[in-house]
Amino acid sequence: ITVDRVTVPIWRAVEAIWAKHNYTIRRADTGAYNCRQITGGSGYSLHAYGIAVDHNWQSNPYSSRLITDMPPAAIREIEALNVNGQPVLRW
């Protein structure tokens, strides 16, 4: 998955959480860098900057609420990731 290099450490942390919970990523169903407009907006998506990832989008569809097949414990660990006390990921 192509992402901005400054975000690699956080994605490695997410990868470790997924591995701990035996959650696998389907390569054909996952992507990051995509130079496009934000859904429902006129500016660029975070994907255009390589700082957003869609994983297993068939079972984790874009929605105003979290719909996922990830284990709840993995979600809690991912939500707890932070830099200087600030959360770094959101759904």
Biopython code that builds the backbone (N, CA, C, O; Angstrom):
import numpy as np
from Bio.PDB.StructureBuilder import StructureBuilder

atoms = [
    (1, "ILE", "N", (0.859, -1.173, 0.000)),
    (1, "ILE", "CA", (0.000, 0.000, 0.000)),
    (1, "ILE", "C", (0.896, 1.224, 0.000)),
    (1, "ILE", "O", (1.808, 1.326, 0.820)),
    (2, "THR", "N", (0.651, 2.135, -0.893)),
    (2, "THR", "CA", (1.452, 3.352, -0.983)),
    (2, "THR", "C", (0.868, 4.431, -0.071)),
    (2, "THR", "O", (-0.282, 4.838, -0.238)),
    (3, "VAL", "N", (1.666, 4.888, 0.890)),
    (3, "VAL", "CA", (1.272, 5.961, 1.800)),
    (3, "VAL", "C", (2.421, 6.954, 1.923)),
    (3, "VAL", "O", (3.553, 6.647, 1.547)),
    (4, "ASP", "N", (2.136, 8.130, 2.443)),
    (4, "ASP", "CA", (3.187, 9.109, 2.716)),
    (4, "ASP", "C", (4.138, 8.516, 3.757)),
    (4, "ASP", "O", (3.692, 7.941, 4.750)),
    (5, "ARG", "N", (5.426, 8.654, 3.535)),
    (5, "ARG", "CA", (6.407, 8.003, 4.412)),
    (5, "ARG", "C", (6.310, 8.446, 5.872)),
    (5, "ARG", "O", (6.661, 7.675, 6.766)),
    (6, "VAL", "N", (5.844, 9.667, 6.132)),
    (6, "VAL", "CA", (5.741, 10.098, 7.525)),
    (6, "VAL", "C", (4.655, 9.336, 8.284)),
    (6, "VAL", "O", (4.650, 9.334, 9.515)),
    (7, "THR", "N", (3.732, 8.686, 7.562)),
    (7, "THR", "CA", (2.662, 7.934, 8.226)),
    (7, "THR", "C", (3.001, 6.463, 8.420)),
    (7, "THR", "O", (2.236, 5.736, 9.054)),
    (8, "VAL", "N", (4.123, 6.013, 7.891)),
    (8, "VAL", "CA", (4.479, 4.590, 7.966)),
    (8, "VAL", "C", (4.494, 4.058, 9.402)),
    (8, "VAL", "O", (3.965, 2.970, 9.629)),
    (9, "PRO", "N", (5.072, 4.765, 10.387)),
    (9, "PRO", "CA", (5.082, 4.195, 11.746)),
    (9, "PRO", "C", (3.678, 3.902, 12.295)),
    (9, "PRO", "O", (3.484, 2.893, 12.973)),
    (10, "ILE", "N", (2.727, 4.748, 12.018)),
    (10, "ILE", "CA", (1.383, 4.497, 12.536)),
    (10, "ILE", "C", (0.742, 3.308, 11.827)),
    (10, "ILE", "O", (0.038, 2.516, 12.453)),
    (11, "TRP", "N", (0.985, 3.182, 10.516)),
    (11, "TRP", "CA", (0.424, 2.032, 9.797)),
    (11, "TRP", "C", (1.082, 0.738, 10.254)),
    (11, "TRP", "O", (0.433, -0.308, 10.269)),
    (12, "ARG", "N", (2.348, 0.788, 10.625)),
    (12, "ARG", "CA", (3.020, -0.402, 11.177)),
    (12, "ARG", "C", (2.382, -0.780, 12.520)),
    (12, "ARG", "O", (2.203, -1.961, 12.819)),
    (13, "ALA", "N", (2.043, 0.227, 13.318)),
    (13, "ALA", "CA", (1.380, -0.041, 14.597)),
    (13, "ALA", "C", (0.011, -0.682, 14.360)),
    (13, "ALA", "O", (-0.366, -1.621, 15.061)),
    (14, "VAL", "N", (-0.726, -0.178, 13.379)),
    (14, "VAL", "CA", (-2.030, -0.760, 13.042)),
    (14, "VAL", "C", (-1.846, -2.187, 12.552)),
    (14, "VAL", "O", (-2.598, -3.083, 12.935)),
    (15, "GLU", "N", (-0.853, -2.395, 11.711)),
    (15, "GLU", "CA", (-0.569, -3.731, 11.200)),
    (15, "GLU", "C", (-0.292, -4.710, 12.353)),
    (15, "GLU", "O", (-0.756, -5.851, 12.326)),
    (16, "ALA", "N", (0.457, -4.264, 13.354)),
    (16, "ALA", "CA", (0.761, -5.115, 14.504)),
    (16, "ALA", "C", (-0.509, -5.441, 15.300)),
    (16, "ALA", "O", (-0.672, -6.562, 15.783)),
    (17, "ILE", "N", (-1.395, -4.466, 15.431)),
    (17, "ILE", "CA", (-2.663, -4.707, 16.131)),
    (17, "ILE", "C", (-3.493, -5.724, 15.358)),
    (17, "ILE", "O", (-4.046, -6.653, 15.947)),
    (18, "TRP", "N", (-3.580, -5.552, 14.051)),
    (18, "TRP", "CA", (-4.345, -6.507, 13.245)),
    (18, "TRP", "C", (-3.766, -7.915, 13.376)),
    (18, "TRP", "O", (-4.511, -8.884, 13.517)),
    (19, "ALA", "N", (-2.447, -8.027, 13.331)),
    (19, "ALA", "CA", (-1.805, -9.343, 13.462)),
    (19, "ALA", "C", (-2.109, -9.962, 14.820)),
    (19, "ALA", "O", (-2.403, -11.153, 14.912)),
    (20, "LYS", "N", (-2.038, -9.161, 15.866)),
    (20, "LYS", "CA", (-2.323, -9.641, 17.222)),
    (20, "LYS", "C", (-3.729, -10.229, 17.315)),
    (20, "LYS", "O", (-3.963, -11.179, 18.063)),
    (21, "HIS", "N", (-4.659, -9.663, 16.557)),
    (21, "HIS", "CA", (-6.058, -10.104, 16.613)),
    (21, "HIS", "C", (-6.434, -10.997, 15.424)),
    (21, "HIS", "O", (-7.612, -11.241, 15.161)),
    (22, "ASN", "N", (-5.401, -11.481, 14.708)),
    (22, "ASN", "CA", (-5.612, -12.377, 13.561)),
    (22, "ASN", "C", (-6.552, -11.789, 12.510)),
    (22, "ASN", "O", (-7.342, -12.507, 11.897)),
    (23, "TYR", "N", (-6.457, -10.491, 12.312)),
    (23, "TYR", "CA", (-7.274, -9.808, 11.304)),
    (23, "TYR", "C", (-6.432, -9.656, 10.046)),
    (23, "TYR", "O", (-5.351, -9.070, 10.089)),
    (24, "THR", "N", (-6.913, -10.173, 8.941)),
    (24, "THR", "CA", (-6.130, -10.121, 7.706)),
    (24, "THR", "C", (-6.709, -9.110, 6.728)),
    (24, "THR", "O", (-7.912, -8.852, 6.698)),
    (25, "ILE", "N", (-5.824, -8.560, 5.946)),
    (25, "ILE", "CA", (-6.184, -7.581, 4.927)),
    (25, "ILE", "C", (-6.257, -8.297, 3.583)),
    (25, "ILE", "O", (-5.360, -9.056, 3.214)),
    (26, "ARG", "N", (-7.332, -8.041, 2.870)),
    (26, "ARG", "CA", (-7.461, -8.578, 1.510)),
    (26, "ARG", "C", (-6.856, -7.556, 0.552)),
    (26, "ARG", "O", (-7.382, -6.456, 0.385)),
    (27, "ARG", "N", (-5.768, -7.929, -0.060)),
    (27, "ARG", "CA", (-5.022, -7.014, -0.931)),
    (27, "ARG", "C", (-5.879, -6.375, -2.016)),
    (27, "ARG", "O", (-5.746, -5.182, -2.290)),
    (28, "ALA", "N", (-6.752, -7.158, -2.631)),
    (28, "ALA", "CA", (-7.583, -6.638, -3.722)),
    (28, "ALA", "C", (-8.675, -5.708, -3.204)),
    (28, "ALA", "O", (-9.357, -5.051, -3.990)),
    (29, "ASP", "N", (-8.838, -5.652, -1.908)),
    (29, "ASP", "CA", (-9.916, -4.918, -1.256)),
    (29, "ASP", "C", (-9.371, -3.795, -0.370)),
    (29, "ASP", "O", (-10.053, -3.330, 0.543)),
    (30, "THR", "N", (-8.134, -3.363, -0.647)),
    (30, "THR", "CA", (-7.461, -2.388, 0.208)),
    (30, "THR", "C", (-6.660, -1.422, -0.665)),
    (30, "THR", "O", (-6.050, -1.821, -1.657)),
    (31, "GLY", "N", (-6.674, -0.166, -0.283)),
    (31, "GLY", "CA", (-5.899, 0.819, -1.033)),
    (31, "GLY", "C", (-5.718, 2.095, -0.237)),
    (31, "GLY", "O", (-6.385, 2.317, 0.773)),
    (32, "ALA", "N", (-4.806, 2.930, -0.708)),
    (32, "ALA", "CA", (-4.516, 4.174, 0.003)),
    (32, "ALA", "C", (-4.433, 5.332, -0.983)),
    (32, "ALA", "O", (-5.429, 6.013, -1.228)),
    (33, "TYR", "N", (-3.244, 5.560, -1.552)),
    (33, "TYR", "CA", (-3.047, 6.739, -2.390)),
    (33, "TYR", "C", (-3.981, 6.725, -3.592)),
    (33, "TYR", "O", (-4.021, 5.765, -4.363)),
    (34, "ASN", "N", (-4.731, 7.814, -3.731)),
    (34, "ASN", "CA", (-5.648, 7.983, -4.851)),
    (34, "ASN", "C", (-5.936, 9.474, -4.960)),
    (34, "ASN", "O", (-6.605, 10.035, -4.091)),
    (35, "CYS", "N", (-5.454, 10.115, -5.991)),
    (35, "CYS", "CA", (-5.647, 11.551, -6.164)),
    (35, "CYS", "C", (-7.086, 11.808, -6.627)),
    (35, "CYS", "O", (-7.399, 11.736, -7.815)),
    (36, "ARG", "N", (-7.953, 12.109, -5.647)),
    (36, "ARG", "CA", (-9.367, 12.319, -5.951)),
    (36, "ARG", "C", (-9.963, 13.324, -4.980)),
    (36, "ARG", "O", (-9.359, 13.666, -3.963)),
    (37, "GLN", "N", (-11.166, 13.792, -5.315)),
    (37, "GLN", "CA", (-11.865, 14.706, -4.420)),
    (37, "GLN", "C", (-12.464, 13.938, -3.250)),
    (37, "GLN", "O", (-12.740, 12.742, -3.343)),
    (38, "ILE", "N", (-12.656, 14.648, -2.158)),
    (38, "ILE", "CA", (-13.281, 14.058, -0.980)),
    (38, "ILE", "C", (-14.731, 13.706, -1.305)),
    (38, "ILE", "O", (-15.402, 14.439, -2.032)),
    (39, "THR", "N", (-15.203, 12.610, -0.779)),
    (39, "THR", "CA", (-16.586, 12.198, -1.010)),
    (39, "THR", "C", (-17.523, 13.262, -0.450)),
    (39, "THR", "O", (-17.439, 13.624, 0.724)),
    (40, "GLY", "N", (-18.409, 13.753, -1.300)),
    (40, "GLY", "CA", (-19.383, 14.755, -0.872)),
    (40, "GLY", "C", (-18.819, 16.145, -0.700)),
    (40, "GLY", "O", (-19.479, 17.001, -0.112)),
    (41, "GLY", "N", (-17.620, 16.401, -1.193)),
    (41, "GLY", "CA", (-17.002, 17.718, -1.029)),
    (41, "GLY", "C", (-16.304, 18.174, -2.282)),
    (41, "GLY", "O", (-16.360, 17.510, -3.318)),
    (42, "SER", "N", (-15.646, 19.305, -2.186)),
    (42, "SER", "CA", (-14.966, 19.850, -3.357)),
    (42, "SER", "C", (-13.448, 19.847, -3.215)),
    (42, "SER", "O", (-12.739, 20.048, -4.200)),
    (43, "GLY", "N", (-12.936, 19.621, -2.000)),
    (43, "GLY", "CA", (-11.490, 19.580, -1.802)),
    (43, "GLY", "C", (-10.953, 18.183, -2.065)),
    (43, "GLY", "O", (-11.696, 17.261, -2.399)),
    (44, "TYR", "N", (-9.642, 18.053, -1.905)),
    (44, "TYR", "CA", (-9.018, 16.747, -2.098)),
    (44, "TYR", "C", (-9.237, 15.845, -0.892)),
    (44, "TYR", "O", (-9.280, 16.303, 0.249)),
    (45, "SER", "N", (-9.375, 14.568, -1.168)),
    (45, "SER", "CA", (-9.480, 13.541, -0.137)),
    (45, "SER", "C", (-8.133, 13.372, 0.553)),
    (45, "SER", "O", (-7.092, 13.685, -0.026)),
    (46, "LEU", "N", (-8.150, 12.880, 1.785)),
    (46, "LEU", "CA", (-6.889, 12.554, 2.466)),
    (46, "LEU", "C", (-6.121, 11.480, 1.717)),
    (46, "LEU", "O", (-4.906, 11.359, 1.874)),
    (47, "HIS", "N", (-6.824, 10.697, 0.900)),
    (47, "HIS", "CA", (-6.156, 9.702, 0.048)),
    (47, "HIS", "C", (-5.234, 10.381, -0.966)),
    (47, "HIS", "O", (-4.206, 9.816, -1.339)),
    (48, "ALA", "N", (-5.587, 11.574, -1.410)),
    (48, "ALA", "CA", (-4.762, 12.304, -2.382)),
    (48, "ALA", "C", (-3.396, 12.665, -1.800)),
    (48, "ALA", "O", (-2.438, 12.889, -2.541)),
    (49, "TYR", "N", (-3.312, 12.721, -0.472)),
    (49, "TYR", "CA", (-2.056, 13.053, 0.203)),
    (49, "TYR", "C", (-1.331, 11.813, 0.726)),
    (49, "TYR", "O", (-0.252, 11.923, 1.308)),
    (50, "GLY", "N", (-1.918, 10.642, 0.522)),
    (50, "GLY", "CA", (-1.292, 9.401, 0.978)),
    (50, "GLY", "C", (-1.348, 9.212, 2.475)),
    (50, "GLY", "O", (-0.499, 8.525, 3.043)),
    (51, "ILE", "N", (-2.346, 9.820, 3.138)),
    (51, "ILE", "CA", (-2.431, 9.692, 4.595)),
    (51, "ILE", "C", (-3.723, 9.001, 5.042)),
    (51, "ILE", "O", (-4.061, 9.025, 6.226)),
    (52, "ALA", "N", (-4.439, 8.391, 4.105)),
    (52, "ALA", "CA", (-5.651, 7.646, 4.438)),
    (52, "ALA", "C", (-5.590, 6.274, 3.767)),
    (52, "ALA", "O", (-5.033, 6.127, 2.679)),
    (53, "VAL", "N", (-6.163, 5.287, 4.422)),
    (53, "VAL", "CA", (-6.193, 3.924, 3.891)),
    (53, "VAL", "C", (-7.614, 3.374, 4.018)),
    (53, "VAL", "O", (-8.252, 3.505, 5.063)),
    (54, "ASP", "N", (-8.088, 2.769, 2.959)),
    (54, "ASP", "CA", (-9.331, 1.999, 3.009)),
    (54, "ASP", "C", (-8.912, 0.539, 2.988)),
    (54, "ASP", "O", (-8.222, 0.100, 2.069)),
    (55, "HIS", "N", (-9.323, -0.203, 3.984)),
    (55, "HIS", "CA", (-8.944, -1.619, 4.059)),
    (55, "HIS", "C", (-10.192, -2.491, 4.037)),
    (55, "HIS", "O", (-11.205, -2.170, 4.659)),
    (56, "ASN", "N", (-10.103, -3.578, 3.324)),
    (56, "ASN", "CA", (-11.207, -4.546, 3.210)),
    (56, "ASN", "C", (-12.532, -3.822, 2.987)),
    (56, "ASN", "O", (-13.502, -4.044, 3.711)),
    (57, "TRP", "N", (-12.560, -2.953, 1.977)),
    (57, "TRP", "CA", (-13.727, -2.086, 1.812)),
    (57, "TRP", "C", (-15.034, -2.817, 1.558)),
    (57, "TRP", "O", (-16.098, -2.230, 1.756)),
    (58, "GLN", "N", (-15.000, -4.063, 1.133)),
    (58, "GLN", "CA", (-16.250, -4.810, 0.969)),
    (58, "GLN", "C", (-16.930, -5.088, 2.317)),
    (58, "GLN", "O", (-18.158, -5.108, 2.404)),
    (59, "SER", "N", (-16.134, -5.299, 3.352)),
    (59, "SER", "CA", (-16.706, -5.576, 4.673)),
    (59, "SER", "C", (-16.550, -4.404, 5.642)),
    (59, "SER", "O", (-16.974, -4.490, 6.794)),
    (60, "ASN", "N", (-15.946, -3.317, 5.181)),
    (60, "ASN", "CA", (-15.784, -2.092, 5.967)),
    (60, "ASN", "C", (-16.177, -0.900, 5.092)),
    (60, "ASN", "O", (-15.328, -0.068, 4.772)),
    (61, "PRO", "N", (-17.444, -0.807, 4.702)),
    (61, "PRO", "CA", (-17.849, 0.221, 3.750)),
    (61, "PRO", "C", (-17.817, 1.631, 4.331)),
    (61, "PRO", "O", (-17.940, 1.828, 5.540)),
    (62, "TYR", "N", (-17.648, 2.605, 3.440)),
    (62, "TYR", "CA", (-17.711, 4.007, 3.838)),
    (62, "TYR", "C", (-19.110, 4.293, 4.348)),
    (62, "TYR", "O", (-20.096, 3.965, 3.688)),
    (63, "SER", "N", (-19.198, 4.899, 5.514)),
    (63, "SER", "CA", (-20.495, 5.170, 6.136)),
    (63, "SER", "C", (-20.317, 6.256, 7.189)),
    (63, "SER", "O", (-19.203, 6.511, 7.648)),
    (64, "SER", "N", (-21.416, 6.891, 7.567)),
    (64, "SER", "CA", (-21.347, 7.899, 8.626)),
    (64, "SER", "C", (-21.163, 7.239, 9.997)),
    (64, "SER", "O", (-20.847, 7.919, 10.974)),
    (65, "ARG", "N", (-21.357, 5.937, 10.072)),
    (65, "ARG", "CA", (-21.094, 5.199, 11.306)),
    (65, "ARG", "C", (-20.164, 4.028, 10.989)),
    (65, "ARG", "O", (-20.082, 3.578, 9.846)),
    (66, "LEU", "N", (-19.474, 3.550, 12.003)),
    (66, "LEU", "CA", (-18.511, 2.469, 11.805)),
    (66, "LEU", "C", (-19.218, 1.151, 11.529)),
    (66, "LEU", "O", (-19.971, 0.646, 12.361)),
    (67, "ILE", "N", (-18.963, 0.609, 10.355)),
    (67, "ILE", "CA", (-19.420, -0.724, 9.971)),
    (67, "ILE", "C", (-18.152, -1.498, 9.658)),
    (67, "ILE", "O", (-17.424, -1.141, 8.732)),
    (68, "THR", "N", (-17.877, -2.542, 10.407)),
    (68, "THR", "CA", (-16.609, -3.245, 10.238)),
    (68, "THR", "C", (-16.699, -4.705, 10.658)),
    (68, "THR", "O", (-17.570, -5.109, 11.429)),
    (69, "ASP", "N", (-15.768, -5.473, 10.124)),
    (69, "ASP", "CA", (-15.627, -6.862, 10.544)),
    (69, "ASP", "C", (-14.423, -7.035, 11.471)),
    (69, "ASP", "O", (-14.049, -8.160, 11.805)),
    (70, "MET", "N", (-13.813, -5.911, 11.887)),
    (70, "MET", "CA", (-12.684, -5.991, 12.811)),
    (70, "MET", "C", (-13.153, -6.379, 14.210)),
    (70, "MET", "O", (-14.245, -5.993, 14.626)),
    (71, "PRO", "N", (-12.343, -7.131, 14.931)),
    (71, "PRO", "CA", (-12.691, -7.469, 16.311)),
    (71, "PRO", "C", (-12.775, -6.191, 17.164)),
    (71, "PRO", "O", (-11.948, -5.293, 17.005)),
    (72, "PRO", "N", (-13.758, -6.104, 18.058)),
    (72, "PRO", "CA", (-13.896, -4.914, 18.904)),
    (72, "PRO", "C", (-12.627, -4.549, 19.671)),
    (72, "PRO", "O", (-12.328, -3.366, 19.834)),
    (73, "ALA", "N", (-11.880, -5.538, 20.141)),
    (73, "ALA", "CA", (-10.640, -5.247, 20.876)),
    (73, "ALA", "C", (-9.615, -4.563, 19.975)),
    (73, "ALA", "O", (-8.891, -3.676, 20.429)),
    (74, "ALA", "N", (-9.546, -4.957, 18.720)),
    (74, "ALA", "CA", (-8.620, -4.320, 17.776)),
    (74, "ALA", "C", (-9.040, -2.869, 17.533)),
    (74, "ALA", "O", (-8.196, -1.977, 17.458)),
    (75, "ILE", "N", (-10.325, -2.646, 17.412)),
    (75, "ILE", "CA", (-10.825, -1.278, 17.213)),
    (75, "ILE", "C", (-10.418, -0.402, 18.389)),
    (75, "ILE", "O", (-9.939, 0.715, 18.192)),
    (76, "ARG", "N", (-10.604, -0.894, 19.606)),
    (76, "ARG", "CA", (-10.235, -0.110, 20.789)),
    (76, "ARG", "C", (-8.750, 0.214, 20.797)),
    (76, "ARG", "O", (-8.364, 1.333, 21.133)),
    (77, "GLU", "N", (-7.909, -0.753, 20.432)),
    (77, "GLU", "CA", (-6.460, -0.502, 20.413)),
    (77, "GLU", "C", (-6.085, 0.514, 19.344)),
    (77, "GLU", "O", (-5.231, 1.371, 19.573)),
    (78, "ILE", "N", (-6.712, 0.425, 18.186)),
    (78, "ILE", "CA", (-6.428, 1.374, 17.107)),
    (78, "ILE", "C", (-6.881, 2.771, 17.511)),
    (78, "ILE", "O", (-6.173, 3.749, 17.269)),
    (79, "GLU", "N", (-8.051, 2.868, 18.122)),
    (79, "GLU", "CA", (-8.547, 4.175, 18.556)),
    (79, "GLU", "C", (-7.664, 4.791, 19.642)),
    (79, "GLU", "O", (-7.648, 6.011, 19.804)),
    (80, "ALA", "N", (-6.932, 3.962, 20.384)),
    (80, "ALA", "CA", (-6.057, 4.453, 21.446)),
    (80, "ALA", "C", (-4.707, 4.955, 20.924)),
    (80, "ALA", "O", (-3.971, 5.612, 21.659)),
    (81, "LEU", "N", (-4.377, 4.655, 19.669)),
    (81, "LEU", "CA", (-3.104, 5.132, 19.115)),
    (81, "LEU", "C", (-3.113, 6.659, 19.080)),
    (81, "LEU", "O", (-4.098, 7.280, 18.681)),
    (82, "ASN", "N", (-1.991, 7.251, 19.510)),
    (82, "ASN", "CA", (-1.933, 8.713, 19.521)),
    (82, "ASN", "C", (-0.502, 9.185, 19.374)),
    (82, "ASN", "O", (0.447, 8.420, 19.541)),
    (83, "VAL", "N", (-0.369, 10.456, 19.059)),
    (83, "VAL", "CA", (0.925, 11.130, 19.013)),
    (83, "VAL", "C", (0.779, 12.372, 19.881)),
    (83, "VAL", "O", (-0.067, 13.226, 19.618)),
    (84, "ASN", "N", (1.607, 12.468, 20.911)),
    (84, "ASN", "CA", (1.539, 13.584, 21.855)),
    (84, "ASN", "C", (0.135, 13.750, 22.435)),
    (84, "ASN", "O", (-0.334, 14.872, 22.624)),
    (85, "GLY", "N", (-0.527, 12.638, 22.714)),
    (85, "GLY", "CA", (-1.847, 12.666, 23.317)),
    (85, "GLY", "C", (-2.992, 12.933, 22.365)),
    (85, "GLY", "O", (-4.148, 12.977, 22.786)),
    (86, "GLN", "N", (-2.690, 13.112, 21.079)),
    (86, "GLN", "CA", (-3.725, 13.382, 20.086)),
    (86, "GLN", "C", (-3.988, 12.126, 19.257)),
    (86, "GLN", "O", (-3.047, 11.501, 18.768)),
    (87, "PRO", "N", (-5.268, 11.748, 19.094)),
    (87, "PRO", "CA", (-5.566, 10.581, 18.257)),
    (87, "PRO", "C", (-5.075, 10.808, 16.828)),
    (87, "PRO", "O", (-5.119, 11.928, 16.319)),
    (88, "VAL", "N", (-4.616, 9.757, 16.200)),
    (88, "VAL", "CA", (-4.074, 9.896, 14.845)),
    (88, "VAL", "C", (-4.927, 9.245, 13.773)),
    (88, "VAL", "O", (-4.721, 9.479, 12.582)),
    (89, "LEU", "N", (-5.887, 8.427, 14.190)),
    (89, "LEU", "CA", (-6.746, 7.759, 13.213)),
    (89, "LEU", "C", (-8.209, 8.019, 13.534)),
    (89, "LEU", "O", (-8.595, 8.196, 14.689)),
    (90, "ARG", "N", (-8.999, 8.036, 12.489)),
    (90, "ARG", "CA", (-10.443, 8.123, 12.678)),
    (90, "ARG", "C", (-11.092, 7.324, 11.588)),
    (90, "ARG", "O", (-10.468, 7.038, 10.566)),
    (91, "TRP", "N", (-12.327, 6.961, 11.787)),
    (91, "TRP", "CA", (-13.045, 6.134, 10.840)),
    (91, "TRP", "C", (-13.734, 7.010, 9.822)),
    (91, "TRP", "O", (-14.402, 6.502, 8.922)),
]
sb = StructureBuilder()
sb.init_structure("model")
sb.init_model(0)
sb.init_chain("A")
sb.init_seg("    ")
for serial, (resi, resn, name, xyz) in enumerate(atoms, 1):
    if name == "N":
        sb.init_residue(resn, " ", resi, " ")
    sb.init_atom(name, np.array(xyz, "f"), 0.0, 1.0, " ", f" {name:<3s}", serial, name[0])
structure = sb.get_structure()
